[in-house]
Amino acid sequence: MIRRTDITLFLLIGLWLIVIALLAAFQPSAMAMSTVTTILQFSTILALVALGQALVILCGGAGIDLSVGGTMSLTAILAMLGVEAGLPAALLVPGCLLIGGLLGTVNGLVVTRLRVLPLIATLGTFYVYSGSALAITSGANIGNVPAGLTAWGRGLVVGFPLPFLTLALPLFLIVALMLRFTSWGRWVYATGFNERSARLVGIPVDRLRLAAYAGSGVLAGTAALVSLAWLGSARPNIGQNLELTSLTAAMLGGIAIFGGRGGVIGVLAAVLLLVTVQTGLLLVNINSIWQVGIVGALLVAVLLADTLAIARRSS
């Protein structure tokens, strides 16, 4: 029997092949290996953020993390300020993960302890985090990222970026296996599908959701680390629009907006599709403003399709 997640994955692959064919027809130069490298470099950052977004949504409770872009930006800035202040460069990697995790934990505490609606809570922290990143730096970049980190961030294996091969792919595989074969994964799906039943059988719903928000923060911090390694500087606006794009990738990848359904492999496929579309639009000289509009239209379409599917099942 073919599962819903398999159908989603097949559709995404089919759409991706159509986009590739259109690019080959209208912009043959886009088929160069350098284009593939660029797509995968951008995909690595978006994939990490979208993975955290997917976990938060899967846990249900109207879960959403609109602060991912701000978390990523502020993490990059604070980590590099620490290095400039004299902290050893070796602490940059754990520092990014720790800062991102702390920022994500703040989101989780506001949602699970203060009972603030996730949409409002994370929208508020998005403004706090992104605004702080800009205020601290006055909008300027912070350079001098350690050479060892940039060597990894810009490294290639047959045209494939090292961060994508050594970080994004393994993390998606690990999370996919955990969701499918561990008690934690079953708890996530049970909580998202029916919170009341999950509480009745003893699943620690609030702790699970707190961990999801903290994990989303860690993954945004990991994306910040990748941006430092690739760009060679901390940029206070590096996470701009990631909240919209990561949400679209999660929904397009088959994660149900109300939680409890979907898989993360589809999210990775959706990320590759979105970045390929955005790159293709750039190559054919379509303004970046239209790219944001297209991503927004995709999000509305996916949410509408999911709502109609739920209505059909309940009728």
HUVEN-V672437 format. One line per field, one symbol per residue. ss: DSSP state (A for helix, B for strand, O for the rest). psi: psi as a letter, one per 20 degrees, with the letter a starting at -180 (. if undefined). A space follows every 10 residues. Layout:
ss->???
psi->???
This chain:
ss->OOOAAAAAAA AAAAAAAAAA AAAAAAOAAA AOAAAAAAAA AAAAAAAAAA AAAAAAAAOO OOOOOOOAAA AAAAAAAAAA AAAAOOOOOO AAAAAAAAAA AAAAAAAAAA AAOOOOOAAA AAAAAAAAAA AAAAAAAOOO OBOOOOAAAA AAAOOBBOOB BAAAAAAAAA AAAAAAAAAA AOAAAAAAAA AAAOAAAAAA OOOOAAAAAA AAAAAAAAAA AAAAAAAAAA AOOBOOOOOO OAAAAAAAAA AAOOOOOOOO OOOAAAAAAA AAAAAAAAAA AAAOOOOAAA AAAAAAAAAA AAAAAAAAAA AAAAO
psi->pprhhggggg gggghghggg ghghghmhii jqhhgggggh ghhgghgggh gggggghhib kkpqnijhgh ggghggghgh hgghijqqhh igghgggggg gghhhgghgh ghgikpphgg ghgghghggh hgghghikjq qoblpphhgh hghjqqolip pghghifggg gggghghghh jrhgghgggg ghgngghghh jjpngghghg hghghhgghh hghggghghg hjqppijhjp jhgghhgggg ghjjpphjri qrqihhgghh ghgghggggg hghjlpqhhh gggggghggg gghgggghgh hhhi.
